[in-house]
Amino acid sequence: MFLTARHSVANFYPVEVSGWDASELFFVEKSELEWEEDAGKQVVLHRMLREGAHIFVRLIQSFSSERSHPVPYKTHYVGSTADGHWQFRLLPVGPRVERQELNGASGSKRFGDPN
């Protein structure tokens, strides 16, 4: 029996990240999104974010004249880099269901936690 080693390949994409930092100041920063099949999506920023902060990530498409739409993510602090930047894992954020919808009444959906 032959066992094959599975090598996870990381892909890097230029992105624009926006949101509110740990000091509650709005920021927009260009970065690089690292997307690895096993580890998921990560981004390195020049500022610290609160744990679980919501940010928006927009792919910077150099091959297209159309702007991509920002996608919301929840952040999880991973660590700091050797050069003093902050690394975060990005977790998907889906529409939050209003309590009225849970009871059968119609309501609006917002982005955020499913609670």
C-alpha positions in Angstrom: 0.0 0.0 0.0 1.3 3.4 -1.0 0.6 6.4 1.1 0.7 9.8 -0.6 1.6 12.9 1.3 -0.9 15.7 0.8 0.7 19.1 0.4 -1.4 22.1 1.2 -0.8 24.9 -1.3 -1.4 28.5 -0.3 -2.7 31.0 -2.7 -2.2 34.8 -2.2 -4.6 37.5 -3.4 -4.3 41.3 -3.1 -7.2 42.6 -1.0 -8.5 45.8 0.6 -9.6 45.3 4.2 -11.9 47.7 6.1 -13.5 47.9 9.5 -13.0 49.2 13.0 -9.7 48.5 14.8 -9.2 47.8 18.6 -9.4 51.6 19.3 -12.7 51.7 17.4 -11.2 53.8 14.6 -12.4 53.1 11.1 -9.6 51.9 8.7 -9.0 50.9 5.2 -5.8 48.9 4.5 -4.4 47.0 1.5 -3.1 43.6 2.4 -2.7 40.1 1.0 -5.2 37.3 1.7 -3.6 33.9 2.2 -5.9 31.1 1.3 -4.8 27.6 2.2 -7.1 24.6 1.8 -6.3 23.2 5.2 -5.8 26.4 7.2 -8.5 28.6 5.6 -8.1 32.3 5.0 -5.8 34.6 6.8 -4.7 38.2 6.5 -1.9 40.3 8.1 -2.8 43.8 9.2 -0.8 46.8 10.5 -3.3 47.3 13.4 -4.8 45.2 16.1 -8.5 44.2 16.0 -10.7 43.2 18.8 -11.3 39.4 19.1 -14.3 38.5 16.9 -14.3 41.9 15.1 -16.2 42.1 11.9 -14.3 43.3 8.8 -14.9 43.6 5.1 -12.5 42.2 2.6 -12.6 43.2 -1.1 -10.6 41.4 -3.7 -8.4 43.9 -5.7 -8.7 42.6 -9.3 -6.0 43.9 -11.4 -7.3 42.1 -14.5 -10.8 43.6 -14.4 -12.1 47.2 -14.6 -15.1 46.2 -12.3 -14.8 46.5 -8.5 -15.5 43.4 -6.5 -18.0 43.6 -3.6 -16.7 43.5 -0.1 -17.3 40.3 1.8 -17.9 40.3 5.6 -15.7 38.1 7.9 -15.3 37.6 11.6 -11.7 37.7 12.8 -9.8 35.4 15.1 -6.3 36.5 16.3 -3.6 34.1 15.3 -0.4 35.9 16.4 2.0 38.6 15.4 4.6 38.5 12.7 8.4 39.0 13.1 8.0 42.6 11.8 5.3 43.5 14.3 2.1 43.1 12.3 -1.0 41.3 13.4 -2.2 38.0 11.8 -5.9 37.0 11.8 -7.8 34.0 10.6 -11.0 34.9 8.7 -14.2 33.2 9.5 -17.3 33.4 7.3 -20.3 35.6 8.4 -23.8 34.8 7.3 -27.1 36.7 7.6 -28.3 37.0 11.1 -31.9 35.9 11.6 -34.1 38.3 13.6 -36.0 36.9 16.5 -39.3 37.7 14.7 -38.3 35.4 11.9 -37.7 32.6 14.3 -41.2 33.0 15.6 -42.7 32.8 12.1 -43.1 36.5 11.4 -41.2 38.2 8.6 -38.3 40.5 9.4 -35.1 41.8 8.0 -31.9 39.9 7.8 -28.6 41.5 8.8 -25.1 40.3 8.6 -23.6 39.1 11.9 -23.6 36.2 14.2 -26.5 33.7 13.8 -27.7 34.3 17.4 
